[in-house]
Amino acid sequence: MHHKKFFDHEPLFTPRSFGLGWNINIHNPIGLALSIGLAVVIIGMLIYSILNNGL
């Protein structure tokens, strides 16, 4: 019987499929949280900028 380990997930960073550098892996729970947090921050900054400066 396979017991679930504390850290039994995909790696947090994966090599990019093109270009140089690394990707955040969304199949890892921490990577998913980082990706969602980054998206929320970017969308929040966009909305804040539109409300304060207009289009």
C-alpha distance matrix in Angstrom:
0.0 3.8 6.4 9.7 12.4 15.9 17.2 14.9 17.9 20.5 23.3 26.2 28.9 29.1 32.1 34.6 35.0 38.8 41.0 40.3 37.9 34.5 33.0 31.0 27.8 27.4 23.8 23.2 23.8 26.5 28.1 28.3 29.9 32.3 33.2 33.9 35.9 37.9 38.7 39.9 42.1 43.7 44.3 45.7 48.0 49.2 50.0 51.7 53.8 54.9 55.9 57.9 59.4 59.5 58.8
3.8 0.0 3.8 6.5 9.0 12.7 13.6 11.2 14.1 16.8 19.6 22.4 25.2 25.5 28.5 31.1 31.6 35.4 37.5 36.7 34.2 30.8 29.3 27.3 24.1 23.9 20.3 19.6 20.3 22.9 24.4 24.8 26.5 28.7 29.7 30.6 32.5 34.4 35.3 36.5 38.6 40.2 41.0 42.4 44.6 45.8 46.8 48.4 50.4 51.6 52.7 54.6 56.1 56.2 55.5
6.4 3.8 0.0 3.8 6.2 9.6 11.4 9.8 13.2 16.4 18.9 21.3 24.4 25.2 28.5 31.1 32.1 35.8 37.6 36.6 33.8 30.3 28.8 26.4 23.5 23.2 19.7 18.4 18.6 20.9 23.0 23.4 24.6 27.0 28.3 29.0 30.6 32.8 33.9 34.8 36.8 38.7 39.5 40.6 42.8 44.3 45.2 46.6 48.7 50.1 50.9 52.7 54.4 54.7 54.2
9.7 6.5 3.8 0.0 3.8 6.7 8.2 6.6 9.9 13.4 15.9 18.0 21.2 22.3 25.8 28.3 29.5 33.0 34.8 33.7 30.8 27.2 25.6 23.0 20.1 19.7 16.4 14.9 14.9 17.2 19.3 19.7 20.9 23.2 24.6 25.3 26.8 29.0 30.2 31.1 33.0 34.9 35.8 36.9 39.1 40.6 41.5 42.8 44.9 46.4 47.2 49.0 50.7 51.0 50.6
12.4 9.0 6.2 3.8 0.0 3.8 5.4 5.3 9.0 12.5 14.2 16.1 19.4 20.9 24.4 27.1 28.7 32.1 33.5 32.0 29.0 25.5 24.2 21.7 19.2 19.3 16.4 14.1 14.2 15.8 18.1 19.2 20.0 21.9 23.8 24.8 25.9 27.9 29.5 30.5 32.0 34.0 35.3 36.2 38.1 39.9 40.9 42.0 44.1 45.7 46.6 48.1 49.8 50.4 50.0
15.9 12.7 9.6 6.7 3.8 0.0 3.8 6.1 8.9 12.4 13.5 14.6 18.1 20.2 23.8 26.5 28.5 31.6 32.7 31.1 27.8 24.3 23.0 20.1 18.1 18.0 15.7 12.8 12.3 13.3 16.1 17.2 17.5 19.4 21.6 22.5 23.2 25.4 27.2 27.9 29.2 31.5 32.8 33.4 35.3 37.4 38.4 39.2 41.3 43.2 43.9 45.2 47.0 47.8 47.7
17.2 13.6 11.4 8.2 5.4 3.8 0.0 3.8 5.8 8.9 9.7 11.1 14.5 16.5 20.1 22.8 24.8 27.9 29.0 27.4 24.1 20.6 19.4 16.7 14.6 15.1 12.8 9.8 10.2 11.0 13.2 14.9 15.7 17.1 19.1 20.5 21.3 23.1 25.0 26.1 27.3 29.2 30.8 31.7 33.4 35.3 36.6 37.5 39.4 41.2 42.3 43.5 45.1 45.8 45.5
14.9 11.2 9.8 6.6 5.3 6.1 3.8 0.0 3.8 7.1 9.2 11.5 14.7 15.8 19.4 21.9 23.4 26.8 28.4 27.1 24.2 20.6 19.2 16.8 14.1 14.4 11.4 9.4 10.5 12.3 13.8 15.0 16.6 18.2 19.6 21.0 22.5 24.0 25.5 26.9 28.5 30.1 31.4 32.7 34.5 36.0 37.3 38.6 40.4 42.0 43.2 44.7 46.1 46.6 46.0
17.9 14.1 13.2 9.9 9.0 8.9 5.8 3.8 0.0 3.8 6.5 8.5 11.6 12.7 16.3 18.6 20.1 23.5 25.1 24.0 21.2 17.5 15.7 13.3 10.4 10.7 7.7 5.8 7.8 9.8 10.5 11.7 13.8 15.2 16.2 17.8 19.6 20.9 22.2 23.9 25.5 26.8 28.2 29.7 31.4 32.7 34.2 35.6 37.2 38.7 40.1 41.7 42.9 43.3 42.5
20.5 16.8 16.4 13.4 12.5 12.4 8.9 7.1 3.8 0.0 3.8 6.5 8.7 9.1 12.7 14.9 16.3 19.8 21.4 20.5 17.9 14.2 12.5 10.7 7.6 8.9 6.2 5.3 8.7 10.1 9.5 11.2 13.9 14.5 14.9 17.2 19.1 19.7 21.0 23.2 24.6 25.4 27.0 28.9 30.3 31.4 33.2 34.7 36.0 37.5 39.2 40.7 41.6 41.9 40.9
23.3 19.6 18.9 15.9 14.2 13.5 9.7 9.2 6.5 3.8 0.0 3.8 5.6 6.8 10.4 13.1 15.2 18.3 19.4 17.9 15.0 11.5 10.5 8.9 6.9 9.5 8.3 6.5 9.8 9.7 8.8 11.6 13.9 13.6 14.4 17.2 18.5 18.7 20.5 22.9 23.7 24.5 26.5 28.3 29.2 30.5 32.7 33.9 34.9 36.7 38.6 39.7 40.5 41.1 40.2
26.2 22.4 21.3 18.0 16.1 14.6 11.1 11.5 8.5 6.5 3.8 0.0 3.8 6.8 10.4 12.6 15.2 17.8 18.4 16.8 13.5 9.9 8.5 6.0 5.3 7.9 8.2 5.8 8.4 7.1 5.7 9.2 10.9 10.0 11.2 14.2 15.1 15.1 17.2 19.5 20.1 21.0 23.2 24.8 25.6 27.1 29.3 30.3 31.4 33.3 35.1 36.1 37.0 37.7 36.9
28.9 25.2 24.4 21.2 19.4 18.1 14.5 14.7 11.6 8.7 5.6 3.8 0.0 3.8 6.9 9.1 12.2 14.5 14.8 13.0 9.8 6.2 5.5 4.8 5.4 9.1 10.1 8.9 11.7 10.3 7.9 11.2 13.2 11.4 11.8 15.4 16.2 15.4 17.4 20.2 20.4 20.7 23.2 25.1 25.4 26.7 29.2 30.3 30.9 32.9 35.0 35.9 36.3 37.1 36.0
29.1 25.5 25.2 22.3 20.9 20.2 16.5 15.8 12.7 9.1 6.8 6.8 3.8 0.0 3.8 6.4 8.9 11.6 12.6 11.4 8.9 5.6 5.3 6.5 6.1 9.9 10.5 10.5 13.9 13.3 10.5 13.1 15.8 14.2 13.8 17.3 18.7 17.5 19.0 22.2 22.6 22.4 24.7 27.0 27.3 28.1 30.8 32.2 32.5 34.2 36.6 37.6 37.8 38.3 36.9
32.1 28.5 28.5 25.8 24.4 23.8 20.1 19.4 16.3 12.7 10.4 10.4 6.9 3.8 0.0 3.8 6.5 8.6 9.4 8.2 6.6 4.7 6.1 8.9 9.4 13.0 13.8 14.2 17.6 16.8 13.8 16.3 18.9 16.9 16.1 19.8 21.1 19.3 20.7 24.1 24.3 23.5 26.0 28.5 28.3 28.9 31.9 33.3 33.2 34.9 37.5 38.4 38.2 38.7 37.0
34.6 31.1 31.1 28.3 27.1 26.5 22.8 21.9 18.6 14.9 13.1 12.6 9.1 6.4 3.8 0.0 3.8 5.3 6.5 6.6 6.1 5.1 5.6 9.2 10.0 13.0 14.6 15.6 18.8 18.0 14.6 16.5 19.2 17.0 15.5 19.1 20.5 18.3 19.2 22.8 23.0 21.7 24.0 26.8 26.5 26.7 29.7 31.4 31.0 32.5 35.3 36.3 35.8 36.1 34.2
35.0 31.6 32.1 29.5 28.7 28.5 24.8 23.4 20.1 16.3 15.2 15.2 12.2 8.9 6.5 3.8 0.0 3.8 7.0 8.7 9.5 8.9 8.8 12.0 12.0 14.5 15.6 17.4 20.7 20.5 17.0 18.4 21.4 19.7 17.6 20.9 22.9 20.7 21.0 24.7 25.3 23.6 25.6 28.7 28.5 28.2 31.2 33.2 32.7 33.8 36.8 38.0 37.4 37.3 35.1
38.8 35.4 35.8 33.0 32.1 31.6 27.9 26.8 23.5 19.8 18.3 17.8 14.5 11.6 8.6 5.3 3.8 0.0 3.8 6.7 8.8 9.7 10.3 13.9 14.8 17.2 18.8 20.4 23.5 22.9 19.3 20.7 23.5 21.2 19.1 22.4 24.0 21.4 21.6 25.4 25.5 23.5 25.6 28.7 28.1 27.6 30.9 32.7 31.8 32.9 36.1 37.1 36.1 36.1 33.8
41.0 37.5 37.6 34.8 33.5 32.7 29.0 28.4 25.1 21.4 19.4 18.4 14.8 12.6 9.4 6.5 7.0 3.8 0.0 3.8 6.8 9.1 10.6 14.3 16.0 18.7 20.7 21.8 24.6 23.5 19.9 21.7 24.0 21.3 19.5 22.9 24.0 21.0 21.7 25.4 24.9 22.8 25.4 28.2 27.1 26.9 30.3 31.8 30.6 32.1 35.3 35.9 34.8 35.1 32.9
40.3 36.7 36.6 33.7 32.0 31.1 27.4 27.1 24.0 20.5 17.9 16.8 13.0 11.4 8.2 6.6 8.7 6.7 3.8 0.0 3.8 7.0 9.7 13.3 15.5 18.5 20.6 21.0 23.8 22.2 18.9 21.2 23.2 20.2 19.1 22.7 23.3 20.4 21.7 25.3 24.5 22.8 25.7 28.2 27.0 27.3 30.8 31.8 30.8 32.7 35.7 36.0 35.2 35.9 34.0
37.9 34.2 33.8 30.8 29.0 27.8 24.1 24.2 21.2 17.9 15.0 13.5 9.8 8.9 6.6 6.1 9.5 8.8 6.8 3.8 0.0 3.8 7.1 10.3 12.8 16.0 18.1 18.0 20.7 18.8 15.7 18.4 20.1 17.1 16.4 20.1 20.5 17.9 19.6 23.0 22.1 21.0 24.1 26.3 25.3 26.0 29.4 30.3 29.6 31.7 34.5 34.8 34.3 35.2 33.6
34.5 30.8 30.3 27.2 25.5 24.3 20.6 20.6 17.5 14.2 11.5 9.9 6.2 5.6 4.7 5.1 8.9 9.7 9.1 7.0 3.8 0.0 3.8 6.8 9.1 12.5 14.4 14.3 17.0 15.3 12.2 14.9 16.8 14.1 13.6 17.4 18.0 15.9 17.7 21.0 20.6 19.8 22.7 24.9 24.5 25.3 28.4 29.5 29.3 31.3 33.9 34.5 34.3 35.1 33.6
33.0 29.3 28.8 25.6 24.2 23.0 19.4 19.2 15.7 12.5 10.5 8.5 5.5 5.3 6.1 5.6 8.8 10.3 10.6 9.7 7.1 3.8 0.0 3.8 6.0 9.0 11.4 11.6 14.2 12.9 9.4 11.6 13.9 11.5 10.3 14.1 15.2 13.3 14.7 18.1 18.2 17.5 20.0 22.4 22.4 23.1 25.9 27.3 27.4 29.2 31.7 32.6 32.6 33.1 31.7
31.0 27.3 26.4 23.0 21.7 20.1 16.7 16.8 13.3 10.7 8.9 6.0 4.8 6.5 8.9 9.2 12.0 13.9 14.3 13.3 10.3 6.8 3.8 0.0 3.8 6.3 9.0 8.6 10.7 9.2 5.6 8.1 10.2 8.0 7.4 11.2 12.3 11.1 12.8 15.8 16.2 16.2 18.6 20.6 21.1 22.2 24.6 25.9 26.6 28.4 30.5 31.6 32.0 32.6 31.5
27.8 24.1 23.5 20.1 19.2 18.1 14.6 14.1 10.4 7.6 6.9 5.3 5.4 6.1 9.4 10.0 12.0 14.8 16.0 15.5 12.8 9.1 6.0 3.8 0.0 3.8 5.4 5.8 8.8 8.6 5.4 7.2 10.3 9.5 8.7 11.8 13.8 13.3 14.4 17.3 18.4 18.6 20.4 22.6 23.6 24.4 26.6 28.2 29.1 30.6 32.6 34.0 34.6 34.9 33.7
27.4 23.9 23.2 19.7 19.3 18.0 15.1 14.4 10.7 8.9 9.5 7.9 9.1 9.9 13.0 13.0 14.5 17.2 18.7 18.5 16.0 12.5 9.0 6.3 3.8 0.0 3.8 5.3 7.0 7.9 4.9 4.4 8.1 8.4 7.0 9.2 11.9 12.1 12.5 15.1 16.9 17.3 18.5 20.7 22.2 22.9 24.7 26.5 27.7 28.9 30.7 32.5 33.3 33.3 32.3
23.8 20.3 19.7 16.4 16.4 15.7 12.8 11.4 7.7 6.2 8.3 8.2 10.1 10.5 13.8 14.6 15.6 18.8 20.7 20.6 18.1 14.4 11.4 9.0 5.4 3.8 0.0 3.8 6.4 8.7 7.0 6.6 10.2 11.4 10.6 12.3 15.0 15.7 16.1 18.4 20.4 21.0 22.0 24.1 25.8 26.6 28.1 30.0 31.4 32.5 34.2 36.0 37.0 36.9 35.8
23.2 19.6 18.4 14.9 14.1 12.8 9.8 9.4 5.8 5.3 6.5 5.8 8.9 10.5 14.2 15.6 17.4 20.4 21.8 21.0 18.0 14.3 11.6 8.6 5.8 5.3 3.8 0.0 3.9 5.5 5.1 6.1 8.7 9.8 10.4 12.2 14.1 15.2 16.4 18.3 19.9 21.0 22.4 24.0 25.7 26.9 28.4 30.0 31.5 32.9 34.4 36.0 37.2 37.5 36.7
23.8 20.3 18.6 14.9 14.2 12.3 10.2 10.5 7.8 8.7 9.8 8.4 11.7 13.9 17.6 18.8 20.7 23.5 24.6 23.8 20.7 17.0 14.2 10.7 8.8 7.0 6.4 3.9 0.0 3.8 5.4 5.1 6.3 8.6 9.9 10.6 12.2 14.2 15.4 16.5 18.3 20.0 21.1 22.3 24.3 25.8 26.9 28.3 30.2 31.7 32.8 34.4 35.9 36.3 35.8
26.5 22.9 20.9 17.2 15.8 13.3 11.0 12.3 9.8 10.1 9.7 7.1 10.3 13.3 16.8 18.0 20.5 22.9 23.5 22.2 18.8 15.3 12.9 9.2 8.6 7.9 8.7 5.5 3.8 0.0 3.8 5.4 5.1 6.2 8.6 9.9 10.4 12.1 14.2 15.3 16.4 18.3 19.9 20.8 22.4 24.3 25.7 26.6 28.4 30.3 31.4 32.6 34.1 34.9 34.6
28.1 24.4 23.0 19.3 18.1 16.1 13.2 13.8 10.5 9.5 8.8 5.7 7.9 10.5 13.8 14.6 17.0 19.3 19.9 18.9 15.7 12.2 9.4 5.6 5.4 4.9 7.0 5.1 5.4 3.8 0.0 3.8 5.4 5.0 6.1 8.6 9.7 10.4 12.2 14.1 15.2 16.4 18.2 19.7 21.0 22.5 24.2 25.5 26.9 28.6 30.1 31.4 32.5 33.1 32.5
28.3 24.8 23.4 19.7 19.2 17.2 14.9 15.0 11.7 11.2 11.6 9.2 11.2 13.1 16.3 16.5 18.4 20.7 21.7 21.2 18.4 14.9 11.6 8.1 7.2 4.4 6.6 6.1 5.1 5.4 3.8 0.0 3.8 5.4 5.1 6.1 8.5 9.8 10.6 12.2 14.2 15.4 16.5 18.1 20.0 21.1 22.4 24.0 25.7 27.1 28.4 30.1 31.4 31.6 31.0
29.9 26.5 24.6 20.9 20.0 17.5 15.7 16.6 13.8 13.9 13.9 10.9 13.2 15.8 18.9 19.2 21.4 23.5 24.0 23.2 20.1 16.8 13.9 10.2 10.3 8.1 10.2 8.7 6.3 5.1 5.4 3.8 0.0 3.8 5.5 5.2 6.0 8.5 9.9 10.5 12.2 14.2 15.3 16.2 18.2 19.9 20.9 22.1 24.1 25.7 26.7 28.2 29.8 30.4 30.2
32.3 28.7 27.0 23.2 21.9 19.4 17.1 18.2 15.2 14.5 13.6 10.0 11.4 14.2 16.9 17.0 19.7 21.2 21.3 20.2 17.1 14.1 11.5 8.0 9.5 8.4 11.4 9.8 8.6 6.2 5.0 5.4 3.8 0.0 3.8 5.5 5.1 6.0 8.5 9.9 10.5 12.2 14.2 15.1 16.4 18.3 19.9 20.8 22.4 24.3 25.6 26.8 28.1 28.9 28.6
33.2 29.7 28.3 24.6 23.8 21.6 19.1 19.6 16.2 14.9 14.4 11.2 11.8 13.8 16.1 15.5 17.6 19.1 19.5 19.1 16.4 13.6 10.3 7.4 8.7 7.0 10.6 10.4 9.9 8.6 6.1 5.1 5.5 3.8 0.0 3.8 5.5 5.1 6.2 8.6 10.0 10.6 12.2 14.1 15.4 16.6 18.3 19.8 21.1 22.7 24.3 25.8 26.8 27.2 26.5
33.9 30.6 29.0 25.3 24.8 22.5 20.5 21.0 17.8 17.2 17.2 14.2 15.4 17.3 19.8 19.1 20.9 22.4 22.9 22.7 20.1 17.4 14.1 11.2 11.8 9.2 12.3 12.2 10.6 9.9 8.6 6.1 5.2 5.5 3.8 0.0 3.8 5.5 5.1 6.2 8.6 10.0 10.5 12.0 14.2 15.3 16.4 18.0 19.9 21.1 22.3 24.1 25.5 25.7 25.3
35.9 32.5 30.6 26.8 25.9 23.2 21.3 22.5 19.6 19.1 18.5 15.1 16.2 18.7 21.1 20.5 22.9 24.0 24.0 23.3 20.5 18.0 15.2 12.3 13.8 11.9 15.0 14.1 12.2 10.4 9.7 8.5 6.0 5.1 5.5 3.8 0.0 3.8 5.5 5.1 6.2 8.7 10.0 10.4 12.2 14.2 15.3 16.2 18.2 20.0 20.9 22.3 23.9 24.6 24.7
37.9 34.4 32.8 29.0 27.9 25.4 23.1 24.0 20.9 19.7 18.7 15.1 15.4 17.5 19.3 18.3 20.7 21.4 21.0 20.4 17.9 15.9 13.3 11.1 13.3 12.1 15.7 15.2 14.2 12.1 10.4 9.8 8.5 6.0 5.1 5.5 3.8 0.0 3.8 5.5 5.1 6.2 8.6 9.8 10.6 12.4 14.3 15.2 16.5 18.5 20.0 21.1 22.2 23.0 22.6
38.7 35.3 33.9 30.2 29.5 27.2 25.0 25.5 22.2 21.0 20.5 17.2 17.4 19.0 20.7 19.2 21.0 21.6 21.7 21.7 19.6 17.7 14.7 12.8 14.4 12.5 16.1 16.4 15.4 14.2 12.2 10.6 9.9 8.5 6.2 5.1 5.5 3.8 0.0 3.8 5.5 5.2 6.1 8.4 9.9 10.6 12.2 14.1 15.3 16.6 18.3 20.0 20.9 21.1 20.5
39.9 36.5 34.8 31.1 30.5 27.9 26.1 26.9 23.9 23.2 22.9 19.5 20.2 22.2 24.1 22.8 24.7 25.4 25.4 25.3 23.0 21.0 18.1 15.8 17.3 15.1 18.4 18.3 16.5 15.3 14.1 12.2 10.5 9.9 8.6 6.2 5.1 5.5 3.8 0.0 3.8 5.5 5.2 5.9 8.5 9.8 10.5 11.9 14.0 15.3 16.3 18.1 19.6 20.0 20.0
42.1 38.6 36.8 33.0 32.0 29.2 27.3 28.5 25.5 24.6 23.7 20.1 20.4 22.6 24.3 23.0 25.3 25.5 24.9 24.5 22.1 20.6 18.2 16.2 18.4 16.9 20.4 19.9 18.3 16.4 15.2 14.2 12.2 10.5 10.0 8.6 6.2 5.1 5.5 3.8 0.0 3.8 5.6 5.0 6.1 8.6 9.9 10.3 12.1 14.2 15.3 16.3 17.8 18.8 19.1
43.7 40.2 38.7 34.9 34.0 31.5 29.2 30.1 26.8 25.4 24.5 21.0 20.7 22.4 23.5 21.7 23.6 23.5 22.8 22.8 21.0 19.8 17.5 16.2 18.6 17.3 21.0 21.0 20.0 18.3 16.4 15.4 14.2 12.2 10.6 10.0 8.7 6.2 5.2 5.5 3.8 0.0 3.8 5.4 5.2 6.2 8.7 9.9 10.5 12.4 14.3 15.4 16.2 16.8 16.5
44.3 41.0 39.5 35.8 35.3 32.8 30.8 31.4 28.2 27.0 26.5 23.2 23.2 24.7 26.0 24.0 25.6 25.6 25.4 25.7 24.1 22.7 20.0 18.6 20.4 18.5 22.0 22.4 21.1 19.9 18.2 16.5 15.3 14.2 12.2 10.5 10.0 8.6 6.1 5.2 5.6 3.8 0.0 3.8 5.5 5.0 6.2 8.5 9.8 10.6 12.3 14.3 15.2 15.2 14.9
45.7 42.4 40.6 36.9 36.2 33.4 31.7 32.7 29.7 28.9 28.3 24.8 25.1 27.0 28.5 26.8 28.7 28.7 28.2 28.2 26.3 24.9 22.4 20.6 22.6 20.7 24.1 24.0 22.3 20.8 19.7 18.1 16.2 15.1 14.1 12.0 10.4 9.8 8.4 5.9 5.0 5.4 3.8 0.0 3.8 5.4 5.2 6.0 8.5 9.9 10.6 12.2 14.0 14.5 15.2
48.0 44.6 42.8 39.1 38.1 35.3 33.4 34.5 31.4 30.3 29.2 25.6 25.4 27.3 28.3 26.5 28.5 28.1 27.1 27.0 25.3 24.5 22.4 21.1 23.6 22.2 25.8 25.7 24.3 22.4 21.0 20.0 18.2 16.4 15.4 14.2 12.2 10.6 9.9 8.5 6.1 5.2 5.5 3.8 0.0 3.8 5.5 5.0 6.0 8.6 9.9 10.5 11.7 12.9 13.5
49.2 45.8 44.3 40.6 39.9 37.4 35.3 36.0 32.7 31.4 30.5 27.1 26.7 28.1 28.9 26.7 28.2 27.6 26.9 27.3 26.0 25.3 23.1 22.2 24.4 22.9 26.6 26.9 25.8 24.3 22.5 21.1 19.9 18.3 16.6 15.3 14.2 12.4 10.6 9.8 8.6 6.2 5.0 5.4 3.8 0.0 3.8 5.5 5.1 6.2 8.6 10.1 10.4 10.6 10.5
50.0 46.8 45.2 41.5 40.9 38.4 36.6 37.3 34.2 33.2 32.7 29.3 29.2 30.8 31.9 29.7 31.2 30.9 30.3 30.8 29.4 28.4 25.9 24.6 26.6 24.7 28.1 28.4 26.9 25.7 24.2 22.4 20.9 19.9 18.3 16.4 15.3 14.3 12.2 10.5 9.9 8.7 6.2 5.2 5.5 3.8 0.0 3.8 5.4 5.1 6.1 8.6 10.0 9.7 10.4
51.7 48.4 46.6 42.8 42.0 39.2 37.5 38.6 35.6 34.7 33.9 30.3 30.3 32.2 33.3 31.4 33.2 32.7 31.8 31.8 30.3 29.5 27.3 25.9 28.2 26.5 30.0 30.0 28.3 26.6 25.5 24.0 22.1 20.8 19.8 18.0 16.2 15.2 14.1 11.9 10.3 9.9 8.5 6.0 5.0 5.5 3.8 0.0 3.8 5.5 5.2 6.2 8.4 9.5 11.3
53.8 50.4 48.7 44.9 44.1 41.3 39.4 40.4 37.2 36.0 34.9 31.4 30.9 32.5 33.2 31.0 32.7 31.8 30.6 30.8 29.6 29.3 27.4 26.6 29.1 27.7 31.4 31.5 30.2 28.4 26.9 25.7 24.1 22.4 21.1 19.9 18.2 16.5 15.3 14.0 12.1 10.5 9.8 8.5 6.0 5.1 5.4 3.8 0.0 3.8 5.5 5.3 5.7 7.2 8.6
54.9 51.6 50.1 46.4 45.7 43.2 41.2 42.0 38.7 37.5 36.7 33.3 32.9 34.2 34.9 32.5 33.8 32.9 32.1 32.7 31.7 31.3 29.2 28.4 30.6 28.9 32.5 32.9 31.7 30.3 28.6 27.1 25.7 24.3 22.7 21.1 20.0 18.5 16.6 15.3 14.2 12.4 10.6 9.9 8.6 6.2 5.1 5.5 3.8 0.0 3.8 5.6 5.4 4.7 5.8
55.9 52.7 50.9 47.2 46.6 43.9 42.3 43.2 40.1 39.2 38.6 35.1 35.0 36.6 37.5 35.3 36.8 36.1 35.3 35.7 34.5 33.9 31.7 30.5 32.6 30.7 34.2 34.4 32.8 31.4 30.1 28.4 26.7 25.6 24.3 22.3 20.9 20.0 18.3 16.3 15.3 14.3 12.3 10.6 9.9 8.6 6.1 5.2 5.5 3.8 0.0 3.8 5.9 5.7 8.4
57.9 54.6 52.7 49.0 48.1 45.2 43.5 44.7 41.7 40.7 39.7 36.1 35.9 37.6 38.4 36.3 38.0 37.1 35.9 36.0 34.8 34.5 32.6 31.6 34.0 32.5 36.0 36.0 34.4 32.6 31.4 30.1 28.2 26.8 25.8 24.1 22.3 21.1 20.0 18.1 16.3 15.4 14.3 12.2 10.5 10.1 8.6 6.2 5.3 5.6 3.8 0.0 3.8 6.0 9.3
59.4 56.1 54.4 50.7 49.8 47.0 45.1 46.1 42.9 41.6 40.5 37.0 36.3 37.8 38.2 35.8 37.4 36.1 34.8 35.2 34.3 34.3 32.6 32.0 34.6 33.3 37.0 37.2 35.9 34.1 32.5 31.4 29.8 28.1 26.8 25.5 23.9 22.2 20.9 19.6 17.8 16.2 15.2 14.0 11.7 10.4 10.0 8.4 5.7 5.4 5.9 3.8 0.0 3.8 6.7
59.5 56.2 54.7 51.0 50.4 47.8 45.8 46.6 43.3 41.9 41.1 37.7 37.1 38.3 38.7 36.1 37.3 36.1 35.1 35.9 35.2 35.1 33.1 32.6 34.9 33.3 36.9 37.5 36.3 34.9 33.1 31.6 30.4 28.9 27.2 25.7 24.6 23.0 21.1 20.0 18.8 16.8 15.2 14.5 12.9 10.6 9.7 9.5 7.2 4.7 5.7 6.0 3.8 0.0 3.8
58.8 55.5 54.2 50.6 50.0 47.7 45.5 46.0 42.5 40.9 40.2 36.9 36.0 36.9 37.0 34.2 35.1 33.8 32.9 34.0 33.6 33.6 31.7 31.5 33.7 32.3 35.8 36.7 35.8 34.6 32.5 31.0 30.2 28.6 26.5 25.3 24.7 22.6 20.5 20.0 19.1 16.5 14.9 15.2 13.5 10.5 10.4 11.3 8.6 5.8 8.4 9.3 6.7 3.8 0.0
